[in-house]
């Protein structure tokens, strides 16, 4: 640490509380500058000042654990964010990714990993409960809360020297910067049509029962007493000649991702898939919406092993059933845009592998249709609209190649024979040899050395070799890094980013600045892809929604219309 180029190094921790969907109410701050020994301990009434009590410029480094929380307090106090942040949470995740399941990746887990003392879990929970209660607190409680806050700063003081030799500082600072920018995204929130939300909540229990009843009828009633009966669904699949992937134990694979992919191949399954997501992932009444009508959620950056964000589906209006996104509605004079990279993972794989033929396929505009053309499955000039099934087939082929699926599993996913699946996979391996050489090399390296790392040094360890995850890790992690850079570049350009997704960003703008905002966001995303993939920028496209329209994807509209028809019948007294 002595060689780090900062005149001051601040260890920092805030305590705060917040109601669901609201920005934080700051309770106290403790900060410790370790070069001089200066300590700052401030209660909430002492924090109401226009500037922070320390320099946040380029000569200072701020060290925290899960800095997004601290950054949210900076924003709540209208303080500028520090220019340099080291987040020990992100660095601990990177250091132990898939190696340390024993005590978790929170502050106490990191201390335990290094054999350092800490307060007890019970004490931490007791104090958090006191703080989240919101007060008022007597003088003894205030002293206790400040002491608890200081104990986290003391823990950082013990943890930092243990971790410092293992920290790749330039890349760590980029990760720390992103954690602060996540707080800016979370503070904005997503605009919600609150009157419609209140109507849904009021009638939801009855609407849900009627929804199950109506959709059940088309699938031989697999839901009985709100429980999904595997045997009945399996009977439906057999009667409709739909092959379905199975787990290693032979049971139907009913994971959400599997259901989504099968619904793409067999669109008649879409209503049942949306019903399952609605019942399984969504708690409508628990969606955190603030008093300003905005859905605020935790981005949960770096939560996935690939370093992708993982917002909790129940907290995130964009993370659950597709129909729920219809609640997103810009306010008067405003608009939103959903800007995504086109076929991002295919583009990343072709660039990282250096497979020029794959790069040409990506540059064609629709790689799935182009692949089908190359195989002679569709005529030249085919489109997504003219050959949706064939396009879906080759989309599944790309997923299979990226995850290293065998012919048997792939055949189940596409509803073809094993021989047909083997033919598709063999043809892909023959045409795109360079991609497969690169992909196989990643698997071998992970097997021999027990780890892989991304362009910017995010490490994934492999205690038990998993071919699927090692084959896909480099693509997924580079996509995550691309998204992080796009958020940083976009916010710095003045774009209001209100939500990150897997390969997309949602932005909000004044309608008078629509073109400028979208151009800035697409420019930032193009630049981010160029940084991660030199000389191979990825394309983006934007879906724009202007007040009084609402955000609605085609796949969510049928369920949205059905649910509202049910609500209208309930309100009329017909149900």
VOBAMAR-455882 format. One record per residue (C-alpha): residue number from 1; x, y, z negated. Coordinates in steps of 0.02 Angstrom, whole numbers. Last residue first. Layout:
residues N
num / x / y / z
NUM / X / Y / Z
...
end
This chain:
residues 575
num / x / y / z
575 / -3306 / -628 / 571
574 / -3434 / -520 / 663
573 / -3429 / -385 / 530
572 / -3376 / -249 / 651
571 / -3210 / -231 / 559
570 / -3181 / -419 / 569
569 / -3220 / -420 / 756
568 / -3099 / -276 / 783
567 / -2964 / -367 / 686
566 / -2988 / -524 / 792
565 / -2974 / -425 / 955
564 / -2820 / -344 / 880
563 / -2738 / -512 / 850
562 / -2777 / -574 / 1025
561 / -2710 / -416 / 1109
560 / -2548 / -423 / 1009
559 / -2530 / -610 / 1047
558 / -2548 / -580 / 1234
557 / -2432 / -427 / 1228
556 / -2280 / -505 / 1145
555 / -2199 / -587 / 1296
554 / -2224 / -431 / 1400
553 / -2131 / -322 / 1277
552 / -2220 / -180 / 1189
551 / -2156 / -19 / 1114
550 / -2303 / 100 / 1094
549 / -2358 / 241 / 1207
548 / -2413 / 410 / 1136
547 / -2270 / 459 / 1142
546 / -2137 / 396 / 1263
545 / -2067 / 220 / 1280
544 / -1912 / 186 / 1387
543 / -1836 / 17 / 1430
542 / -1653 / 43 / 1474
541 / -1529 / -62 / 1572
540 / -1345 / -93 / 1545
539 / -1204 / -160 / 1654
538 / -1043 / -231 / 1585
537 / -873 / -152 / 1616
536 / -733 / -268 / 1674
535 / -567 / -173 / 1687
534 / -522 / -208 / 1505
533 / -651 / -317 / 1413
532 / -662 / -252 / 1234
531 / -622 / -72 / 1282
530 / -720 / -81 / 1444
529 / -872 / -152 / 1354
528 / -868 / -7 / 1231
527 / -854 / 118 / 1373
526 / -1008 / 45 / 1458
525 / -1103 / 51 / 1294
524 / -1052 / 231 / 1262
523 / -1101 / 282 / 1439
522 / -1269 / 193 / 1418
521 / -1299 / 288 / 1257
520 / -1248 / 456 / 1328
519 / -1355 / 430 / 1484
518 / -1505 / 380 / 1377
517 / -1487 / 536 / 1269
516 / -1461 / 653 / 1417
515 / -1611 / 586 / 1513
514 / -1727 / 601 / 1363
513 / -1672 / 772 / 1300
512 / -1842 / 860 / 1319
511 / -1926 / 703 / 1255
510 / -1835 / 724 / 1089
509 / -1741 / 563 / 1060
508 / -1738 / 392 / 978
507 / -1620 / 248 / 1012
506 / -1637 / 59 / 1007
505 / -1477 / -39 / 1038
504 / -1447 / -203 / 1127
503 / -1348 / -364 / 1129
502 / -1399 / -446 / 965
501 / -1498 / -298 / 901
500 / -1452 / -130 / 828
499 / -1584 / -7 / 767
498 / -1615 / 180 / 751
497 / -1474 / 256 / 853
496 / -1489 / 445 / 865
495 / -1364 / 493 / 1000
494 / -1245 / 635 / 957
493 / -1091 / 576 / 1052
492 / -1013 / 517 / 888
491 / -1168 / 412 / 859
490 / -1149 / 331 / 1029
489 / -962 / 299 / 1013
488 / -981 / 218 / 841
487 / -1134 / 117 / 892
486 / -1053 / 63 / 1056
485 / -895 / 9 / 963
484 / -996 / -101 / 845
483 / -1094 / -177 / 990
482 / -936 / -222 / 1084
481 / -863 / -300 / 929
480 / -1017 / -409 / 909
479 / -1010 / -462 / 1091
478 / -827 / -506 / 1067
477 / -877 / -614 / 919
476 / -1011 / -705 / 1018
475 / -901 / -742 / 1168
474 / -751 / -796 / 1064
473 / -859 / -906 / 952
472 / -949 / -1004 / 1089
471 / -831 / -1151 / 1113
470 / -783 / -1152 / 929
469 / -967 / -1154 / 878
468 / -1014 / -1298 / 992
467 / -856 / -1400 / 958
466 / -876 / -1399 / 769
465 / -719 / -1453 / 677
464 / -737 / -1464 / 489
463 / -636 / -1336 / 393
462 / -642 / -1220 / 542
461 / -594 / -1041 / 508
460 / -665 / -893 / 605
459 / -557 / -737 / 610
458 / -606 / -562 / 668
457 / -447 / -493 / 744
456 / -502 / -359 / 865
455 / -507 / -471 / 1019
454 / -582 / -614 / 919
453 / -498 / -747 / 815
452 / -495 / -936 / 810
451 / -454 / -1056 / 668
450 / -416 / -1234 / 615
449 / -249 / -1246 / 705
448 / -267 / -1406 / 806
447 / -457 / -1416 / 823
446 / -477 / -1228 / 846
445 / -341 / -1230 / 980
444 / -420 / -1378 / 1070
443 / -592 / -1295 / 1072
442 / -521 / -1131 / 1136
441 / -423 / -1224 / 1271
440 / -583 / -1310 / 1330
439 / -666 / -1140 / 1354
438 / -516 / -1071 / 1451
437 / -504 / -1224 / 1565
436 / -694 / -1220 / 1585
435 / -693 / -1038 / 1641
434 / -551 / -1072 / 1762
433 / -641 / -1220 / 1838
432 / -799 / -1126 / 1883
431 / -863 / -1220 / 2036
430 / -822 / -1397 / 1980
429 / -875 / -1370 / 1800
428 / -1041 / -1296 / 1857
427 / -1071 / -1440 / 1976
426 / -1034 / -1564 / 1838
425 / -1158 / -1478 / 1720
424 / -1297 / -1479 / 1850
423 / -1264 / -1660 / 1899
422 / -1258 / -1716 / 1718
421 / -1427 / -1634 / 1688
420 / -1502 / -1721 / 1839
419 / -1434 / -1889 / 1779
418 / -1500 / -1857 / 1603
417 / -1672 / -1829 / 1675
416 / -1751 / -1657 / 1672
415 / -1855 / -1564 / 1543
414 / -1733 / -1421 / 1526
413 / -1696 / -1438 / 1340
412 / -1702 / -1627 / 1339
411 / -1583 / -1638 / 1487
410 / -1462 / -1521 / 1398
409 / -1461 / -1630 / 1243
408 / -1423 / -1786 / 1346
407 / -1297 / -1700 / 1462
406 / -1193 / -1635 / 1317
405 / -1203 / -1456 / 1256
404 / -1039 / -1361 / 1257
403 / -1110 / -1203 / 1180
402 / -1064 / -1086 / 1323
401 / -1100 / -1218 / 1455
400 / -1271 / -1260 / 1384
399 / -1320 / -1076 / 1371
398 / -1269 / -1053 / 1553
397 / -1372 / -1204 / 1604
396 / -1521 / -1138 / 1507
395 / -1514 / -981 / 1612
394 / -1501 / -1094 / 1763
393 / -1666 / -1178 / 1721
392 / -1749 / -1012 / 1680
391 / -1702 / -948 / 1853
390 / -1778 / -1103 / 1931
389 / -1938 / -1077 / 1833
388 / -1951 / -891 / 1873
387 / -1929 / -911 / 2062
386 / -2018 / -766 / 2149
385 / -2018 / -646 / 2002
384 / -1837 / -672 / 1951
383 / -1788 / -652 / 2132
382 / -1743 / -758 / 2284
381 / -1650 / -669 / 2424
380 / -1557 / -824 / 2479
379 / -1665 / -977 / 2451
378 / -1676 / -1066 / 2283
377 / -1600 / -1232 / 2225
376 / -1453 / -1225 / 2346
375 / -1326 / -1235 / 2205
374 / -1253 / -1066 / 2252
373 / -1429 / -993 / 2258
372 / -1467 / -1059 / 2083
371 / -1306 / -980 / 2020
370 / -1357 / -816 / 2102
369 / -1529 / -823 / 2021
368 / -1449 / -844 / 1849
367 / -1315 / -715 / 1885
366 / -1439 / -575 / 1920
365 / -1348 / -418 / 1977
364 / -1219 / -492 / 2094
363 / -1080 / -426 / 1982
362 / -1105 / -573 / 1863
361 / -1083 / -697 / 2007
360 / -926 / -605 / 2062
359 / -859 / -618 / 1885
358 / -898 / -804 / 1885
357 / -795 / -821 / 2045
356 / -654 / -721 / 1966
355 / -638 / -833 / 1814
354 / -527 / -728 / 1701
353 / -586 / -827 / 1550
352 / -617 / -672 / 1446
351 / -706 / -584 / 1590
350 / -820 / -728 / 1643
349 / -866 / -768 / 1463
348 / -902 / -587 / 1423
347 / -1014 / -566 / 1575
346 / -1112 / -724 / 1536
345 / -1132 / -665 / 1356
344 / -1195 / -492 / 1407
343 / -1325 / -545 / 1535
342 / -1375 / -362 / 1556
341 / -1319 / -256 / 1409
340 / -1466 / -179 / 1321
339 / -1545 / -9 / 1295
338 / -1715 / -1 / 1210
337 / -1769 / 179 / 1224
336 / -1874 / 285 / 1109
335 / -1973 / 443 / 1136
334 / -2023 / 599 / 1041
333 / -2141 / 746 / 1064
332 / -2270 / 668 / 951
331 / -2201 / 520 / 851
330 / -2131 / 365 / 934
329 / -2224 / 200 / 911
328 / -2161 / 33 / 847
327 / -2312 / -67 / 790
326 / -2307 / -161 / 956
325 / -2147 / -242 / 893
324 / -2259 / -358 / 792
323 / -2303 / -451 / 953
322 / -2125 / -516 / 971
321 / -2129 / -612 / 807
320 / -1990 / -565 / 685
319 / -1829 / -466 / 697
318 / -1884 / -305 / 779
317 / -1992 / -252 / 631
316 / -1848 / -291 / 514
315 / -1878 / -332 / 331
314 / -1948 / -508 / 353
313 / -1821 / -548 / 489
312 / -1674 / -510 / 375
311 / -1547 / -409 / 472
310 / -1401 / -518 / 529
309 / -1264 / -416 / 612
308 / -1137 / -515 / 714
307 / -967 / -551 / 636
306 / -958 / -723 / 722
305 / -983 / -805 / 552
304 / -1139 / -698 / 533
303 / -1155 / -569 / 393
302 / -1032 / -448 / 474
301 / -1159 / -306 / 460
300 / -1316 / -333 / 357
299 / -1416 / -202 / 455
298 / -1519 / -175 / 297
297 / -1694 / -114 / 335
296 / -1792 / 45 / 351
295 / -1960 / 46 / 440
294 / -2020 / 225 / 458
293 / -2189 / 297 / 412
292 / -2122 / 449 / 317
291 / -2173 / 371 / 151
290 / -2057 / 227 / 191
289 / -2100 / 61 / 272
288 / -2024 / -100 / 205
287 / -2120 / -246 / 285
286 / -2185 / -341 / 134
285 / -2369 / -340 / 182
284 / -2329 / -417 / 351
283 / -2231 / -562 / 280
282 / -2157 / -634 / 439
281 / -2037 / -777 / 463
280 / -2144 / -935 / 458
279 / -2322 / -883 / 493
278 / -2286 / -755 / 629
277 / -2140 / -855 / 698
276 / -2250 / -1011 / 710
275 / -2391 / -911 / 790
274 / -2271 / -838 / 919
273 / -2212 / -1013 / 966
272 / -2392 / -1074 / 977
271 / -2438 / -931 / 1092
270 / -2281 / -960 / 1198
269 / -2308 / -1147 / 1228
268 / -2401 / -1116 / 1393
267 / -2241 / -1030 / 1453
266 / -2148 / -1198 / 1471
265 / -1965 / -1159 / 1510
264 / -1966 / -996 / 1413
263 / -2071 / -1077 / 1276
262 / -1938 / -1213 / 1263
261 / -1805 / -1081 / 1234
260 / -1908 / -995 / 1099
259 / -1950 / -1160 / 1011
258 / -1767 / -1209 / 1008
257 / -1718 / -1040 / 934
256 / -1853 / -1054 / 799
255 / -1796 / -1226 / 745
254 / -1922 / -1365 / 779
253 / -1803 / -1502 / 835
252 / -1921 / -1651 / 843
251 / -1860 / -1793 / 732
250 / -1734 / -1921 / 793
249 / -1614 / -1908 / 646
248 / -1484 / -1820 / 755
247 / -1616 / -1688 / 792
246 / -1729 / -1694 / 943
245 / -1753 / -1589 / 1098
244 / -1926 / -1597 / 1179
243 / -1984 / -1672 / 1344
242 / -2154 / -1599 / 1396
241 / -2265 / -1726 / 1485
240 / -2427 / -1643 / 1426
239 / -2495 / -1796 / 1334
238 / -2322 / -1829 / 1262
237 / -2302 / -1650 / 1201
236 / -2475 / -1648 / 1122
235 / -2438 / -1813 / 1031
234 / -2277 / -1736 / 966
233 / -2377 / -1588 / 902
232 / -2493 / -1704 / 809
231 / -2348 / -1801 / 735
230 / -2257 / -1645 / 678
229 / -2402 / -1577 / 577
228 / -2377 / -1392 / 541
227 / -2451 / -1344 / 373
226 / -2577 / -1203 / 363
225 / -2711 / -1320 / 294
224 / -2691 / -1420 / 455
223 / -2593 / -1338 / 595
222 / -2560 / -1457 / 740
221 / -2739 / -1430 / 805
220 / -2735 / -1525 / 971
219 / -2630 / -1386 / 1051
218 / -2759 / -1270 / 1129
217 / -2876 / -1272 / 978
216 / -2738 / -1221 / 858
215 / -2725 / -1050 / 941
214 / -2901 / -999 / 892
213 / -2901 / -1071 / 715
212 / -2728 / -1008 / 672
211 / -2776 / -833 / 727
210 / -2938 / -844 / 628
209 / -2842 / -885 / 469
208 / -2717 / -747 / 503
207 / -2854 / -620 / 534
206 / -2935 / -662 / 367
205 / -2773 / -636 / 271
204 / -2722 / -487 / 377
203 / -2875 / -377 / 363
202 / -2806 / -235 / 256
201 / -2627 / -265 / 313
200 / -2676 / -249 / 496
199 / -2774 / -89 / 464
198 / -2627 / -16 / 367
197 / -2507 / -57 / 510
196 / -2623 / 27 / 635
195 / -2625 / 186 / 529
194 / -2435 / 173 / 509
193 / -2387 / 168 / 692
192 / -2205 / 141 / 645
191 / -2051 / 245 / 684
190 / -1889 / 145 / 656
189 / -1769 / 202 / 520
188 / -1648 / 347 / 525
187 / -1558 / 307 / 362
186 / -1519 / 130 / 420
185 / -1429 / 194 / 575
184 / -1326 / 318 / 475
183 / -1287 / 183 / 346
182 / -1224 / 72 / 487
181 / -1104 / 212 / 530
180 / -1018 / 191 / 363
179 / -995 / 4 / 392
178 / -930 / 43 / 566
177 / -792 / 151 / 495
176 / -740 / 9 / 380
175 / -727 / -111 / 528
174 / -619 / 15 / 622
173 / -514 / 41 / 466
172 / -488 / -147 / 453
171 / -425 / -150 / 632
170 / -291 / -21 / 594
169 / -252 / -98 / 423
168 / -230 / -283 / 461
167 / -257 / -333 / 279
166 / -171 / -488 / 206
165 / -40 / -394 / 106
164 / -177 / -280 / 35
163 / -291 / -417 / -32
162 / -215 / -446 / -204
161 / -168 / -262 / -222
160 / -349 / -211 / -183
159 / -437 / -334 / -299
158 / -379 / -269 / -468
157 / -416 / -86 / -430
156 / -577 / -138 / -343
155 / -630 / -223 / -505
154 / -594 / -62 / -600
153 / -709 / 27 / -478
152 / -844 / -104 / -512
151 / -819 / -81 / -700
150 / -839 / 106 / -677
149 / -1017 / 82 / -614
148 / -1053 / -26 / -767
147 / -980 / 107 / -881
146 / -1087 / 239 / -795
145 / -1242 / 131 / -818
144 / -1201 / 100 / -1002
143 / -1172 / 284 / -1037
142 / -1339 / 323 / -956
141 / -1423 / 187 / -1058
140 / -1354 / 262 / -1219
139 / -1413 / 435 / -1169
138 / -1591 / 378 / -1132
137 / -1644 / 328 / -958
136 / -1792 / 391 / -858
135 / -1775 / 280 / -765
134 / -1784 / 205 / -591
133 / -1808 / 23 / -638
132 / -1677 / -15 / -506
131 / -1543 / 44 / -627
130 / -1600 / -69 / -769
129 / -1619 / -218 / -653
128 / -1445 / -186 / -583
127 / -1378 / -184 / -761
126 / -1456 / -350 / -807
125 / -1402 / -431 / -642
124 / -1221 / -378 / -669
123 / -1225 / -440 / -848
122 / -1294 / -609 / -794
121 / -1165 / -626 / -656
120 / -1030 / -600 / -785
119 / -903 / -458 / -779
118 / -744 / -493 / -685
117 / -571 / -567 / -707
116 / -460 / -607 / -557
115 / -425 / -782 / -491
114 / -408 / -723 / -312
113 / -564 / -815 / -253
112 / -655 / -768 / -414
111 / -628 / -584 / -380
110 / -697 / -606 / -204
109 / -850 / -698 / -271
108 / -883 / -562 / -399
107 / -877 / -430 / -263
106 / -997 / -525 / -152
105 / -940 / -659 / -30
104 / -1013 / -810 / -118
103 / -947 / -905 / -268
102 / -909 / -1076 / -193
101 / -930 / -1061 / -5
100 / -754 / -999 / 31
99 / -679 / -1062 / 194
98 / -811 / -1017 / 324
97 / -742 / -840 / 347
96 / -613 / -822 / 207
95 / -502 / -681 / 269
94 / -630 / -600 / 383
93 / -764 / -602 / 248
92 / -638 / -533 / 123
91 / -593 / -396 / 247
90 / -775 / -350 / 276
89 / -808 / -344 / 88
88 / -648 / -250 / 53
87 / -710 / -102 / 153
86 / -569 / 17 / 195
85 / -635 / 187 / 247
84 / -552 / 330 / 337
83 / -642 / 486 / 400
82 / -749 / 496 / 244
81 / -934 / 530 / 276
80 / -993 / 709 / 261
79 / -1101 / 744 / 107
78 / -1288 / 774 / 124
77 / -1317 / 691 / -46
76 / -1426 / 556 / 34
75 / -1293 / 538 / 170
74 / -1152 / 510 / 45
73 / -1267 / 388 / -47
72 / -1299 / 289 / 112
71 / -1110 / 285 / 137
70 / -1089 / 200 / -32
69 / -1212 / 63 / 16
68 / -1134 / 41 / 188
67 / -965 / 28 / 101
66 / -990 / -154 / 55
65 / -848 / -155 / -72
64 / -760 / 13 / -73
63 / -593 / 94 / -32
62 / -584 / 273 / 29
61 / -425 / 332 / 116
60 / -377 / 515 / 120
59 / -260 / 609 / 238
58 / -389 / 607 / 379
57 / -517 / 708 / 284
56 / -638 / 658 / 146
55 / -562 / 773 / 15
54 / -635 / 752 / -159
53 / -779 / 818 / -264
52 / -901 / 800 / -118
51 / -974 / 959 / -42
50 / -1145 / 1041 / -55
49 / -1170 / 1000 / -237
48 / -1307 / 902 / -322
47 / -1194 / 769 / -395
46 / -1192 / 833 / -574
45 / -1377 / 798 / -600
44 / -1347 / 619 / -541
43 / -1211 / 580 / -666
42 / -1027 / 603 / -620
41 / -869 / 509 / -669
40 / -712 / 562 / -577
39 / -543 / 484 / -613
38 / -369 / 550 / -568
37 / -232 / 417 / -581
36 / -117 / 511 / -461
35 / -90 / 377 / -328
34 / -243 / 276 / -381
33 / -378 / 406 / -352
32 / -525 / 335 / -449
31 / -707 / 371 / -407
30 / -863 / 342 / -512
29 / -1031 / 403 / -451
28 / -1206 / 408 / -527
27 / -1393 / 387 / -496
26 / -1418 / 420 / -311
25 / -1597 / 399 / -248
24 / -1580 / 296 / -90
23 / -1676 / 313 / 73
22 / -1849 / 238 / 73
21 / -1919 / 84 / 159
20 / -1940 / -14 / -2
19 / -1909 / 99 / -153
18 / -1730 / 147 / -184
17 / -1605 / 143 / -327
16 / -1427 / 205 / -342
15 / -1258 / 169 / -419
14 / -1107 / 233 / -326
13 / -932 / 158 / -314
12 / -765 / 225 / -255
11 / -581 / 182 / -255
10 / -491 / 333 / -182
9 / -321 / 325 / -97
8 / -234 / 493 / -77
7 / -89 / 552 / 31
6 / -126 / 420 / 161
5 / -9 / 336 / 284
4 / -2 / 163 / 202
3 / 178 / 121 / 157
2 / 147 / 117 / -30
1 / 0 / 0 / 0
end
